Amino acid sequence: YAGFAGLLFKKINKAIPFILSIQEGDRFEIREGIFNFFFKKIFENADRIQVISSFLKDWSIKMNAKCPVTIIPNGVDYKHFSEHISLDEENELKIKLNKKADDVFLITTSRLVIKNAVGDIIDSLKYLSDNIRLLILGKGYQEEELKRKVSELGLTERVSFLGFIPHSEMPVYLHISDVFIRPSLSEGFGNSYIEAMASGIPVIATPVGGIVDF
């Protein structure tokens, strides 16, 4: 929405370049509905557009971009997520989370919002063996709703809501887990996926938005 301010500024100051950066990958229905005409004006008047995925480049062109569109993807601190965590630190967290020898930990790191489809992961646990558990790192407006779902399905012993975990502490959670999963409905890029890739665990994702790029 800040693009509207950029558009207005450009109309008044035509000689000053207007660079538009597209980062997000959800709620396109709003931009393609009644406000479509006005959103297209933002793209039409930009002098350069930078996006984080091929998906957003294609969308920018669809939105009538007349200028060059450059893809500069997001990145993560590979060393931070890939370097070996001490066994003592890993074992301490396993004990804290009560991970048994035959347990399989699924992990998702995301905002608890509809587009990240954490509820779908919870629903899937009904069809999986009891030793498969889910760690949920993140906060969001869906948190209470998801906790109710877990309770109603009788999965309280298999799902752990761990809240906000800072990036400095996140690698050890990924390293003690077995599979990263996030069945997103849309993504501009998806940093959480490449953080999990850097940690060396398998990733389950949906082929939507910027996820397809990597």
Backbone bond lengths (Angstrom), bond angles and torsions (degrees), N, CA, C in turn:
res aa  C-N    CA-C-N  psi(-1)  N-CA   C-N-CA  omega(-1)  CA-C   N-CA-C  phi
1 Y - - - 1.463 - - 1.520 112.03 -
2 A 1.337 117.40 -23.17 1.466 120.24 176.98 1.526 110.85 -62.76
3 G 1.345 115.92 -18.30 1.455 119.70 177.93 1.517 112.84 -60.25
4 F 1.340 116.99 -27.76 1.466 119.51 177.88 1.523 110.46 -64.98
5 A 1.334 116.42 -38.21 1.469 119.94 176.74 1.520 110.14 -65.09
6 G 1.354 115.38 -41.05 1.462 119.54 177.43 1.517 111.94 -62.44
7 L 1.330 116.06 -40.77 1.466 121.10 179.05 1.524 111.01 -62.26
8 L 1.332 116.44 -45.69 1.465 120.76 179.70 1.520 110.90 -62.87
9 F 1.331 116.46 -43.13 1.462 121.01 178.70 1.524 110.43 -60.96
10 K 1.340 116.02 -42.35 1.469 120.65 -178.98 1.526 111.21 -64.13
11 K 1.310 117.40 -37.96 1.464 121.13 -179.83 1.528 110.85 -64.06
12 I 1.340 114.88 -33.30 1.466 119.24 -178.31 1.529 111.20 -86.38
13 N 1.351 115.76 -33.65 1.466 121.22 -175.96 1.530 109.27 -120.86
14 K 1.308 116.37 73.54 1.463 121.41 -170.88 1.532 113.35 -63.67
15 A 1.336 118.38 -25.31 1.459 120.61 -176.54 1.525 113.00 -81.27
16 I 1.317 116.84 -14.38 1.466 120.18 -177.78 1.527 109.41 -90.46
17 P 1.344 117.57 125.59 1.472 120.40 -178.51 1.533 112.41 -61.05
18 F 1.291 115.43 139.77 1.477 123.29 179.34 1.528 106.97 -110.96
19 I 1.331 117.23 108.85 1.458 122.74 179.33 1.516 109.10 -102.97
20 L 1.309 116.00 123.35 1.463 122.36 -177.96 1.524 109.28 -107.61
21 S 1.332 117.36 125.29 1.467 121.65 178.89 1.524 108.98 -111.39
22 I 1.343 116.26 123.11 1.462 121.43 -178.36 1.522 108.98 -106.01
23 Q 1.328 116.73 117.09 1.461 122.27 -173.42 1.521 113.77 -117.13
24 E 1.313 117.81 -31.16 1.459 119.34 -170.78 1.524 112.10 -95.52
25 G 1.345 115.14 160.39 1.456 117.90 -174.87 1.510 114.52 -135.09
26 D 1.341 116.98 34.60 1.460 117.97 179.01 1.525 110.40 -140.53
27 R 1.301 114.89 173.44 1.466 123.73 178.60 1.540 112.64 58.69
28 F 1.323 116.52 37.37 1.461 120.14 178.79 1.523 112.01 -68.47
29 E 1.333 115.72 -22.88 1.466 118.02 -178.53 1.527 111.38 -61.46
30 I 1.349 118.04 -29.65 1.459 121.04 178.21 1.524 109.88 -70.02
31 R 1.333 115.47 -43.02 1.457 120.21 -177.44 1.526 111.89 -73.49
32 E 1.320 116.70 -20.86 1.460 118.99 -177.58 1.526 111.80 -105.56
33 G 1.330 116.62 9.50 1.451 120.71 179.30 1.514 111.05 -97.92
34 I 1.317 116.65 -129.35 1.466 122.48 -174.78 1.532 111.85 -64.53
35 F 1.350 117.37 -25.71 1.465 120.36 -177.35 1.531 112.26 -93.12
36 N 1.329 116.72 7.77 1.455 121.09 -175.14 1.519 112.97 -54.67
37 F 1.311 116.85 -44.26 1.471 121.98 -178.46 1.518 110.80 -57.80
38 F 1.340 116.62 -44.15 1.467 121.02 -176.55 1.528 111.26 -73.04
39 F 1.338 117.31 -37.40 1.461 119.79 177.30 1.520 110.65 -64.99
40 K 1.317 117.52 -38.21 1.461 120.09 179.84 1.528 111.42 -63.08
41 K 1.315 117.25 -31.52 1.465 120.53 178.82 1.525 111.45 -62.78
42 I 1.338 116.24 -33.91 1.464 120.02 177.01 1.521 109.99 -61.03
43 F 1.335 116.03 -47.80 1.464 121.34 -177.81 1.531 111.09 -68.74
44 E 1.318 116.59 -39.47 1.464 120.81 -177.52 1.523 111.94 -65.03
45 N 1.335 117.59 -28.17 1.458 121.03 -174.55 1.527 113.87 -100.34
46 A 1.320 117.05 -1.58 1.469 119.66 177.98 1.523 110.63 -72.64
47 D 1.325 117.66 145.18 1.460 122.50 177.03 1.524 111.70 -89.67
48 R 1.305 116.86 -23.39 1.461 122.98 177.48 1.520 107.41 -157.34
49 I 1.328 116.26 138.02 1.460 120.42 177.39 1.524 108.66 -120.53
50 Q 1.321 116.09 131.81 1.466 122.45 175.49 1.517 108.11 -114.16
51 V 1.335 116.33 131.99 1.463 121.62 -179.48 1.525 109.14 -129.43
52 I 1.329 116.74 167.07 1.466 120.29 -177.01 1.527 113.34 -106.12
53 S 1.348 117.56 1.89 1.466 119.31 179.03 1.521 110.69 -158.97
54 S 1.330 115.02 162.76 1.471 120.73 176.33 1.519 110.32 -61.73
55 F 1.329 115.86 -37.35 1.460 121.24 178.78 1.529 110.95 -56.76
56 L 1.336 116.91 -45.29 1.463 120.01 -178.60 1.526 111.98 -74.64
57 K 1.337 117.06 -26.47 1.463 118.97 173.24 1.525 109.81 -65.92
58 D 1.319 116.78 -47.14 1.472 120.51 178.98 1.516 110.85 -60.76
59 W 1.334 115.94 -38.57 1.470 119.27 -179.94 1.524 110.90 -67.98
60 S 1.347 116.78 -38.22 1.464 120.28 178.83 1.523 110.68 -62.50
61 I 1.333 116.02 -40.28 1.469 119.94 177.74 1.528 110.24 -65.94
62 K 1.315 115.89 -39.46 1.465 120.51 176.69 1.528 110.88 -61.50
63 M 1.341 115.45 -31.09 1.465 120.60 -179.67 1.530 111.84 -86.62
64 N 1.341 116.62 19.99 1.475 123.56 172.77 1.526 114.08 74.60
65 A 1.320 118.31 29.30 1.467 119.92 175.12 1.521 109.65 -60.33
66 K 1.313 117.07 129.53 1.461 122.20 179.79 1.528 111.81 -102.86
67 C 1.328 116.23 -13.16 1.464 121.72 -174.13 1.527 110.72 -100.43
68 P 1.342 118.27 172.82 1.469 120.29 174.25 1.529 110.82 -61.94
69 V 1.333 116.07 141.35 1.469 122.12 177.29 1.526 107.33 -117.46
70 T 1.314 116.53 120.36 1.466 122.17 -175.41 1.522 110.38 -111.00
71 I 1.348 116.02 131.61 1.464 120.83 176.30 1.524 109.57 -92.11
72 I 1.323 116.09 119.02 1.467 122.15 170.80 1.521 105.68 -124.94
73 P 1.334 117.90 97.29 1.462 120.03 -174.22 1.524 112.37 -69.31
74 N 1.318 115.77 158.26 1.459 120.86 173.58 1.522 109.68 -69.14
75 G 1.305 115.71 162.05 1.457 120.93 175.38 1.518 109.97 -138.35
76 V 1.319 116.10 169.22 1.460 120.92 175.82 1.528 108.55 -129.53
77 D 1.313 115.03 164.56 1.462 121.12 177.37 1.530 107.86 -76.74
78 Y 1.327 115.97 93.91 1.466 120.91 -174.10 1.524 111.57 -58.92
79 K 1.312 116.54 -43.37 1.470 120.12 -178.41 1.523 110.61 -60.66
80 H 1.327 116.15 -42.24 1.471 120.96 -177.98 1.522 111.53 -60.36
81 F 1.333 117.26 -40.71 1.470 120.46 -175.94 1.523 113.17 -89.39
82 S 1.337 117.81 -22.28 1.462 119.44 -173.80 1.523 113.89 -98.07
83 E 1.323 117.52 -25.32 1.466 118.64 -173.55 1.529 111.25 -65.62
84 H 1.316 115.54 149.68 1.463 121.71 -174.20 1.523 111.63 -63.16
85 I 1.323 115.78 130.03 1.459 122.19 174.26 1.530 107.25 -87.79
86 S 1.323 117.74 142.36 1.462 119.62 -179.70 1.528 110.22 -61.28
87 L 1.326 116.12 142.21 1.470 121.09 179.83 1.521 111.16 -60.45
88 D 1.328 116.62 -34.35 1.468 119.60 178.29 1.516 111.09 -62.00
89 E 1.336 115.70 -42.74 1.471 120.25 -179.96 1.524 110.38 -66.80
90 E 1.325 116.33 -41.77 1.467 120.06 178.55 1.525 111.06 -64.30
91 N 1.321 116.68 -46.07 1.471 120.12 -178.69 1.520 111.62 -64.82
92 E 1.316 116.30 -35.93 1.465 120.19 177.99 1.524 110.85 -62.03
93 L 1.339 116.50 -42.11 1.462 119.91 179.88 1.526 110.89 -71.24
94 K 1.332 117.22 -37.71 1.468 120.35 177.08 1.533 110.98 -60.11
95 I 1.325 116.14 -41.21 1.470 120.46 178.46 1.525 109.78 -65.81
96 K 1.337 115.98 -43.46 1.467 120.98 179.76 1.521 111.60 -59.38
97 L 1.339 116.01 -38.94 1.470 121.16 -177.97 1.528 112.06 -94.32
98 N 1.324 116.35 3.62 1.471 122.49 176.74 1.527 111.64 57.90
99 K 1.339 116.27 47.02 1.460 120.03 178.15 1.518 109.69 -83.10
100 K 1.329 115.60 116.09 1.461 121.14 179.39 1.532 110.06 -86.04
101 A 1.317 115.69 167.73 1.465 121.05 -173.98 1.523 112.78 -58.56
102 D 1.342 117.80 -36.20 1.465 119.49 -177.08 1.531 112.71 -99.00
103 D 1.332 118.26 8.23 1.460 120.72 178.72 1.529 110.63 -74.68
104 V 1.324 115.23 143.47 1.458 122.32 172.33 1.531 106.88 -113.81
105 F 1.326 116.27 119.72 1.464 121.06 -179.46 1.527 110.23 -96.52
106 L 1.331 115.69 117.66 1.455 121.11 165.11 1.523 106.03 -87.85
107 I 1.329 117.45 145.25 1.457 120.30 178.32 1.517 110.05 -135.70
108 T 1.339 116.14 141.36 1.450 120.72 172.40 1.519 107.77 -133.62
109 T 1.311 116.42 136.66 1.470 121.66 177.75 1.520 106.90 -120.76
110 S 1.322 116.33 108.39 1.455 117.56 -173.97 1.519 110.90 -168.26
111 R 1.334 114.34 162.25 1.460 118.72 168.29 1.526 107.93 -67.17
112 L 1.304 116.79 142.86 1.457 120.52 -179.92 1.526 108.59 -87.98
113 V 1.337 113.91 78.97 1.463 122.65 -179.07 1.528 108.43 -130.60
114 I 1.310 116.78 162.42 1.466 121.90 -172.96 1.521 111.97 -55.73
115 K 1.346 118.01 -43.00 1.463 120.46 -173.63 1.532 113.21 -62.64
116 N 1.335 117.65 -23.48 1.464 120.27 -178.58 1.524 113.00 -88.08
117 A 1.317 117.75 -6.19 1.468 123.86 167.88 1.527 114.52 52.97
118 V 1.331 116.67 38.21 1.466 119.84 178.19 1.531 110.41 -63.46
119 G 1.329 116.62 -30.50 1.466 120.75 177.29 1.515 112.63 -59.73
120 D 1.330 116.98 -32.07 1.468 120.44 178.68 1.533 111.12 -68.05
121 I 1.337 115.89 -35.57 1.473 118.55 177.13 1.525 109.30 -65.16
122 I 1.333 115.82 -44.19 1.463 120.40 179.77 1.526 110.33 -59.84
123 D 1.330 116.88 -45.20 1.475 120.86 178.72 1.526 111.19 -58.95
124 S 1.336 116.55 -36.68 1.467 120.00 -175.99 1.526 112.38 -66.76
125 L 1.339 116.85 -25.89 1.463 119.72 -177.27 1.526 111.96 -61.83
126 K 1.327 117.11 -24.09 1.478 120.79 178.43 1.526 111.07 -59.46
127 Y 1.331 116.72 -28.47 1.466 121.45 -174.23 1.533 112.38 -99.35
128 L 1.338 116.44 0.84 1.459 120.84 -176.07 1.520 110.40 -112.06
129 S 1.317 115.61 157.20 1.464 119.90 -176.82 1.531 111.24 -64.77
130 D 1.317 116.32 157.56 1.456 122.64 -172.53 1.522 114.19 -64.78
131 N 1.325 117.56 -18.98 1.465 119.20 -179.25 1.525 112.60 -81.63
132 I 1.339 116.49 -2.91 1.471 120.59 177.06 1.527 108.20 -93.71
133 R 1.341 114.87 117.56 1.453 121.65 -175.76 1.527 110.24 -120.20
134 L 1.326 115.70 162.67 1.466 121.17 -174.91 1.521 110.70 -125.64
135 L 1.343 115.42 127.31 1.461 121.78 171.83 1.521 108.16 -102.33
136 I 1.329 117.23 127.08 1.459 121.79 179.52 1.523 108.31 -114.73
137 L 1.338 116.05 113.47 1.451 121.46 177.24 1.517 108.37 -105.65
138 G 1.321 117.44 119.39 1.453 120.49 178.51 1.509 112.59 141.49
139 K 1.324 114.75 165.49 1.461 122.30 178.62 1.526 108.25 -126.89
140 G 1.329 116.43 166.36 1.465 119.90 177.30 1.509 111.56 165.17
141 Y 1.335 115.02 172.36 1.467 120.03 -173.62 1.527 113.15 -66.71
142 Q 1.332 117.81 -16.21 1.465 120.27 179.89 1.526 113.20 -88.41
143 E 1.305 118.12 -0.55 1.462 120.67 -170.77 1.526 113.20 -55.33
144 E 1.320 117.45 -51.08 1.463 120.00 -177.46 1.527 111.46 -65.17
145 E 1.324 116.08 -39.05 1.463 120.85 177.72 1.529 110.86 -61.66
146 L 1.315 116.79 -42.36 1.462 121.02 -179.92 1.528 111.52 -68.96
147 K 1.309 116.54 -36.48 1.463 120.06 177.53 1.528 110.85 -65.70
148 R 1.333 115.92 -37.70 1.483 119.27 176.38 1.518 110.22 -64.29
149 K 1.335 116.91 -41.66 1.466 120.94 179.28 1.525 110.42 -59.80
150 V 1.325 116.23 -45.55 1.471 121.09 179.33 1.521 110.35 -59.08
151 S 1.323 116.56 -43.50 1.465 121.03 -179.72 1.525 111.61 -65.78
152 E 1.327 116.49 -44.64 1.469 121.31 -178.51 1.524 111.83 -64.64
153 L 1.335 116.94 -31.62 1.468 121.01 -179.94 1.527 112.66 -87.33
154 G 1.325 116.21 -1.65 1.462 120.04 179.85 1.515 113.13 69.05
155 L 1.334 116.48 37.21 1.469 120.78 -174.69 1.533 112.48 -112.76
156 T 1.321 118.20 17.31 1.463 120.42 -174.35 1.525 113.07 -60.68
157 E 1.345 117.13 -27.46 1.466 120.24 179.46 1.527 112.20 -81.80
158 R 1.331 116.74 -9.93 1.463 120.09 -174.64 1.531 113.69 -113.33
159 V 1.328 116.43 -8.88 1.467 119.99 -178.77 1.528 109.18 -123.15
160 S 1.326 116.11 127.53 1.466 121.52 179.92 1.524 109.72 -116.72
161 F 1.330 116.21 117.52 1.464 121.54 173.87 1.535 107.42 -89.71
162 L 1.318 116.91 109.37 1.459 121.03 -173.10 1.524 113.16 -100.54
163 G 1.343 116.78 -0.90 1.452 120.23 176.57 1.516 113.15 69.96
164 F 1.322 115.34 -159.75 1.465 120.57 -178.79 1.527 110.31 -74.29
165 I 1.313 116.35 124.48 1.460 122.82 175.48 1.531 107.25 -117.77
166 P 1.323 118.69 119.99 1.482 119.88 -179.31 1.521 111.76 -63.85
167 H 1.316 115.82 155.07 1.465 120.72 -178.78 1.522 112.16 -57.49
168 S 1.312 116.22 -31.44 1.464 119.17 -178.68 1.523 111.96 -63.14
169 E 1.338 117.35 -25.73 1.462 121.94 -177.57 1.531 113.32 -104.96
170 M 1.315 116.83 -8.93 1.458 120.46 -171.97 1.537 115.14 -66.61
171 P 1.352 119.72 -37.90 1.470 118.90 -175.52 1.517 114.82 -54.04
172 V 1.327 119.03 -40.36 1.465 120.17 -177.35 1.525 111.10 -64.48
173 Y 1.319 118.13 -33.09 1.470 121.55 177.27 1.527 110.14 -66.93
174 L 1.328 116.42 -38.98 1.460 120.03 178.00 1.531 110.73 -69.68
175 H 1.326 117.07 -38.97 1.466 120.95 -176.78 1.532 112.71 -68.94
176 I 1.333 117.95 -28.59 1.473 118.55 178.66 1.521 111.64 -89.50
177 S 1.339 116.44 -2.93 1.465 120.93 179.57 1.522 110.24 -94.19
178 D 1.329 115.18 164.96 1.467 120.33 -175.70 1.519 113.50 -107.04
179 V 1.330 117.11 -31.06 1.466 120.95 -178.62 1.529 108.74 -147.01
180 F 1.334 116.38 132.89 1.467 121.00 170.86 1.517 107.61 -91.82
181 I 1.341 116.31 136.84 1.464 119.54 -179.88 1.522 110.67 -142.79
182 R 1.332 114.66 133.08 1.471 120.08 171.08 1.520 107.72 -154.27
183 P 1.324 117.28 105.84 1.477 120.92 -177.50 1.534 111.73 -86.48
184 S 1.320 116.39 61.35 1.463 121.76 -174.38 1.525 112.30 -56.15
185 L 1.320 114.91 146.06 1.466 121.53 174.31 1.524 110.45 -86.40
186 S 1.331 116.85 -24.95 1.466 121.70 175.48 1.520 108.48 -159.35
187 E 1.334 116.66 152.76 1.465 122.27 178.79 1.523 109.50 -154.70
188 G 1.331 115.95 134.34 1.459 118.89 170.97 1.508 110.29 -72.46
189 F 1.324 116.42 -40.87 1.463 122.67 175.93 1.531 109.50 -147.18
190 G 1.341 117.33 -72.47 1.464 120.47 176.40 1.519 113.28 110.71
191 N 1.329 117.22 67.48 1.469 121.09 -178.90 1.520 113.39 -56.36
192 S 1.334 117.14 -35.70 1.466 120.32 -176.20 1.523 111.48 -58.02
193 Y 1.321 116.42 -33.76 1.468 120.03 -178.74 1.527 111.50 -67.62
194 I 1.323 116.90 -43.63 1.466 117.83 -177.54 1.530 111.06 -77.87
195 E 1.333 117.46 -22.41 1.466 119.10 170.10 1.530 109.77 -64.10
196 A 1.328 115.80 -43.43 1.468 120.27 178.11 1.521 111.01 -65.79
197 M 1.341 117.15 -40.76 1.459 120.42 176.83 1.527 110.47 -59.66
198 A 1.333 116.12 -42.26 1.466 120.43 -179.67 1.523 111.23 -63.93
199 S 1.331 116.59 -30.40 1.468 119.95 -179.85 1.527 111.84 -77.01
200 G 1.335 116.41 -14.33 1.458 120.39 173.39 1.513 115.89 93.09
201 I 1.342 118.17 12.53 1.466 118.91 178.70 1.534 109.73 -101.79
202 P 1.355 117.65 155.66 1.464 120.59 177.81 1.525 111.08 -61.77
203 V 1.325 115.63 150.86 1.469 121.86 -178.04 1.521 109.97 -123.24
204 I 1.332 115.72 130.12 1.463 121.41 172.15 1.521 106.91 -108.65
205 A 1.344 116.38 123.79 1.457 121.67 -177.67 1.506 110.52 -141.17
206 T 1.316 115.87 168.22 1.456 121.74 174.75 1.540 108.45 -101.14
207 P 1.337 117.67 145.92 1.471 120.36 -177.29 1.519 112.17 -82.09
208 V 1.345 115.62 66.37 1.462 120.20 -178.52 1.537 110.33 -126.18
209 G 1.316 116.13 151.65 1.461 121.73 174.46 1.512 113.87 52.90
210 G 1.337 115.39 -136.62 1.455 121.26 -176.21 1.512 114.62 -74.41
211 I 1.334 117.92 -11.93 1.465 120.97 179.86 1.529 110.44 -57.33
212 V 1.301 117.01 -36.58 1.465 122.02 -176.61 1.532 111.19 -60.59
213 D 1.333 117.58 -28.79 1.467 121.30 -178.52 1.523 111.67 -60.22
214 F 1.327 118.03 -36.53 1.467 119.76 -175.93 1.495 113.89 -113.51
